[in-house]
Structure formats: structure tokens, C-alpha cells
Amino acid sequence: MEPDCKISIITSTHIANTILPIFYAKDDKRGISAKRILKEKYSGKETSVNQLVAVAITIEPDNDLLASIAECLHQWAATHQDHTMRALDFKTNIIYLSTADIFRLLLMSRKIFLF
């Protein structure tokens, strides 16, 4: 089954395999389990440079969920211009974040992703 959001997470580590289910999960057990594991394992921890990930967003006007995610990411990028933010390209909607940034963002957008 195709996910209804076009969100890609690119990384050279196994992190993408565990983060990806968060974006595609509805209320299935796998999604809830992935969220819990990720929160317990990564929340509040510092990350190294090799754990940086690229979040690529394709905005579809008729997809409210995707638009909300994109809005949250753009707000996050605008207000957190620190050393963990490696690059931001609004033309391609690619935002480079550390895994710590990803989880702070997910916690910030609880209306979309409930932990």
C-alpha cells in the first residue's frame, strides 16, 4: 500500500529504517511500536554528524497532513538556526537535520504525531 505522504528520509545509517514508520504509520501496532522505540532510544540525546538526515518534502495542495508537516518543518527551520541545522533549501523543500532535531520537531508537532 502506497503511503499518502511523499516524505523521504535519507541517511547512511539504519536510522531511516526506524524513523520512516513514524511518518507513514496510522494507528497500526507497528507504527505505535516504532514511535515508542524511537522516543525511548533517541529523545533528548545528542547526535553526531554522521547521524544527520535529509528530510525531503513534496508538497501536495490537496493533502492537509502533508501541508501541516511541511509547515511545522519550515517553522522549525526558521526558529532554530543553530549548529545542528546544516542546510535548508526551500526551493527543493529539503531540510538537513540531526536526528535530535527530528525528534524535537516530532514532539513539537504532537497534533500530528502523538507519542
Order of alpha helices (4+ residues) and beta strands (2+ residues): beta-alpha-alpha-beta-alpha-beta-beta-alpha
